[in-house]
Amino acid sequence: MNARKQLWIAVICMTFVVILGTLGFMTIEEISLFQAFWMTMITVLTVGYGDAVPVTHAGKVFALLIIPIGVGIVTYAIGVVAAMIIEGNLFHAVRRKKMDKQIAQLQNHIIVCGCGRVGLQVVHELQEKKIPFVVVDKDESILEKEKLLYVHGDATEDQVLHHAGISKAAGLVAIVANDAENVFITLTARGLNDAIKIVARAEKPETEEKLRRAGANKVINPSSMAGIHIAKGIANPLTVHYIDTVLYGVDQSFVIEEIAVGKGSILASKSLLESNVRNQFDVTILAILRNGNVIHNPTGQEKLQEHDMIIVFGSVEKLGQFEKELQSTR
């Protein structure tokens, strides 16, 4: 039995004794509720009666029964608390409660299921971009070591994902090392939140279609992607170096971002030429995602529409200005 459960048992037993003692003294001694409660507490804690003592013979007999029970429970509780402090369980329980409160307050966050080597890379990227997230993993030692906001448990279980706030989450990453688990995680997550965006990891090519059928919006095979990247690094080294610098480089002055065209945006229904995006904001629109279709390298005649997702390249400062303009309404 863990220390936390033992502490709860001690608290429940203590509460029962206090209620029993209070009701007993009220009945036997015919005193008020407060006086009976006061007499019960000083009896259980053995601090001395002072001016409040059982008057009747029956009251004294009742006190003799309450004293050993109360002292035993108090001694047991002190021992449990001391053990928790020595083993660090008390501080862990306090931190766990604080984390649960933080998780309950999360909205539009990402749930990262799996905290292995690949999972940690995802976590570090989310931290870099200041995107709120919570990690779910069976190995609590890794989670504690990284000092992450986490839920300890199996991500294939409904209650674990509920604990991670799946109903309010914007996305979920199923990235454990086992393909079967990723399929179950994806299936469970899709059943709990039909609108959530799911990115899943697949080690075997035959698992990719299963993950899509289970509800994954995007399936990534790290081994396959690494192989392609290495091959392109040999065939087109300058291109790969430039893209890597933009996407993963230390110098993040120029980046590629996704920006949504807001409802009622002042740029909606205007062509790229009319909105003068290139000259006014010094950014380059690489593609537009509309109704599931991608418009690559759009021309100046292409008109922006509400809810378009724009893939755009530029400096961090200019992209911020452009996004602000896109969200401005008429």
N, C-alpha and C positions, 0 to 999 in steps of 0.2 A: 504493500500500500504506500503511495507516495505521500510526501509530507503535507502537500496542499490538502489532500483528502483527510488526512489525520487532523489537521487544524480545523477543517469544517466540522468533523465529528465532535471535536472538543467544544466548538462554539455552540453547536446544536444541543449537546448535553448540558452545557452551562446554562443556556437559555431555558431548557426544560426544568432544571433544578430551581432557577430563580422564579419561574412562573409557579412551580409547585410550592415552593417555600412561601411566596407572597400570598397565594390563595389559602395555604394551610394556616399561616399566622393570622390572616384576616378572619378565618372561620373560628379558630381555636381561641385566639386572644380577643376577638371582637374589636379590632382596631381598624383605622382607615387604610386605604390602599397604599398611600405613601409610607405610613408608619410600618406597614407589613413589608413593603419593598425594602425599606431602610433596614429593618431587622433581619431580613433574609440576606442582604448583602454583607452586613457586618458578621453574620453567622458563618456564611460561606468563606469570607476572607479572613476570618478569625482575628479581627483587629480589636476586639474587646467591645462589650455591649455599652459601657458608659451608662447613660440614663435610660437607654432602651433595652429592657430585658424581658424575657417571657415571665409572665406573672403566674399563670396557672401551671399545675402539675403536667397537664397534657401538653402545654406549650413547651415546657422544658424537655419532655420526652421527644417531642417532634424536633426540637433543636439538636438533640443528641443524635438523631437519625440524619439530619441535614448536614451537620458539620463534617463527618468523615467523607460523605459523598462529594460535597462541595470542594473540600481540600484536595481530594483525589483528582477531581476534574481539573482544578486550577493547576495542580502540580503537573498533570499530564500536558496541559496546554502550554505551560512555560517550557517544558521539555521539548515539545514540538517546535515552538518558536525558536528556541535556542539552536536546535538541530538545523532548522531552515537557515538561520543566520550563518552558522558555521559552514554549511554546505553551499551557501549562496542562493538557495532556493527562494528565500524571501525577497531578495533584490530582483531575482528573475521574475517572480510573480508580480511585483510592483511594475517592472518594465513591461511585462506582458500586458498588464491592464492599460498602461499608458499607450502602448502600440495599438491595442484593440480600439481605443478611443480615437486615435489618429486614423486608423483604417476606416472606421465608421463615418468619418468626416470627408473621406475622399470622394471625388466626383470626376468623371471623364478621365479616369486613370487607366494605367496599363497593368494587367496581371501577367507576371512572368512565371510560367510554370516550369521549374527546373533551374538549378543554380550551379550547373557544372561549368566547364571551360567556356562553352558557347554562351550559356546563360549569363555568365559574369560579364562577357563582352557586351551583351544586350543591356545589362544593368548599367554598365559604365557609360554607354552611349546615351541612355535615358537620363542619367545623372548629368552628363555634359550638356544635354539640351534642356535640362530643368523640367522634364516631363514627370509628373507624379506617377508612382508605380508601387506595387506591392509584390513580393516574391512568395511563391508557394513551393515548398520542397520538403522531402521526407527527412533530410539530414539537417538537423537543427544546428549542429556544430559549425557548418559552413555559414549559415545565416547569421549566427551570433558573431562569428569571426569578422564578417564583412560589415557588421552593424547596420543591417538593412531593416526596412519595414517589412515584416514577413508574417506568413501564416504557416505553421508547422503542420504538415499533413499530406494526404494523398489527393492530388489535384483531380483525380477521376471521381471523387466523392462530392455529391451535391453540397453538403453542409460546409465543406472546406472552401468551395468556390463562393458560397454565400458569405462566409466569413471574410473572404477577400473582396467583397463588395461587387460581385459580378453584375448585379442588376443596375449599378450606376457606372460601370466601367465602359471606357471607349474602345478598348482593345484587349486581346489576350494573345500571348505568345506561348505555344505549346512546344517546348524545346528540351524535353528530357531526352536521354540517350536511347531510349527504347521506342521503336516505331509503334508498337501495339499500344503502349501507354499514351502516346501522342494522339492516336486515333480515338481512344476512349475519352481523353481530355477534351478533344475537339467536339466530339459527339455530346458530351455532358454540357460543355459550355454553350453550344448552339441551342440545346434544349432549354437552358436556363435564361438565355438572352438572345433572341432572334436577330437583334440589330447589331450585336457586337462584331467588331472586325477581328478575325482570327488569322494569325500567321503561324503555320506549323512547320516543324522540322521533320524531314524524312531522310533516313540513311539509305534505304533501299528504293530504287526507282519504282518498283511495283507497289510501294506504299503510297506514292504520291496521289494516284487517282482515288484511293480509299479515303485519304484525308480530305480531298475535295468533296467527295460524296458525303463525308461526315459533317461538312459545313465549313471547311477552311476557305477563307478568301484568297490566301496566298500560301503556296507550299514551297519551301526552300530545302534543297539538298546541299548541305555544306560541302560534301566531298566533291560533288559534281561541279558546283560553283568554283571551288578552289582549283580544280583541274582546268576549267575553262579560263580562269583568270591567269593561271601560270602559262598556258599555251599562248594567250593573247599577249602576255608580258614578253614572250620571246618574239612573236610575230610583229607586234606593234608596241614596242617598248615606250616610245615617247608618248603615244596616246594613253596607254595605261598609266604611265607615271603622272601625266597631267590630270586624269580623272581621279586617280588615287589622292593626289594633292588637294583637289577640290573637295572630294568627299571625306577623306580621312586625315588630311594633313594637319600639322600643328597650326599653321597659319590659316585661320578660318576667316580671312577678310573677304574672300569671295566664296560663295556657297550656292548650292542648288536647293531650292525649297519648293514645297507645294503650298499654293495659296488659293483659297476658295473665293469665288465671286459672290458676295453677299446678296441677300434678297433686297431688291430696290437699289442696288449699287448704281452710282452715277455713271459708271463705265459700261453697264449692261446695255446691250443693243447697239453699242458703238463698235465700229471696226477698229482694229489695232492701229490703222493709219489715222483715223479720226481722233482716237484717244492719245496719240503721239507718245506711246509708252516708251519707245526706245530713246527718244530725245529728251522727254521730260523727266524720266526716272533713271535713265542710263541702266536699264535692265534688258535682258534678252529672254523672250518667251520661247522655250524649247518645244513645248507641246501643250495641248489642251485635252483634258479628259472630259468627255461629254456623253452622258447616257451609256456608259460602258465602252465607248469607242474612243480611240486616241487619234487626235489630229496632230501629226508630226510636222514640225517646222512650219507653223501656220503663216499664211501670207498676210500682207497688210489689209486685205479685203475681208479677212475673217472677223466676224462680229462676236464679241463676248456675250455670253448669256448667263442669267442667274443660275447659281449652283454649279457652274463650270469649275473644274479644278485645274489650275494653271501650274505647270512645271516651269519654273523661271530661274534664271541664273543672273547673279549680280552681287554687288557688295552688300554686306549686312545692313549698312545704313540705308542704302537705296531701296533694298527689298522691304525694309520696315516702312519707308515712306509709301512705296507702291501698295503694300498691304493695307495701310491706313486709307489710301485713296479708294481701293476696291471695296472696303467695308463702309465707305461714306454713302449715305443715301440721298436721293433727290429731295 
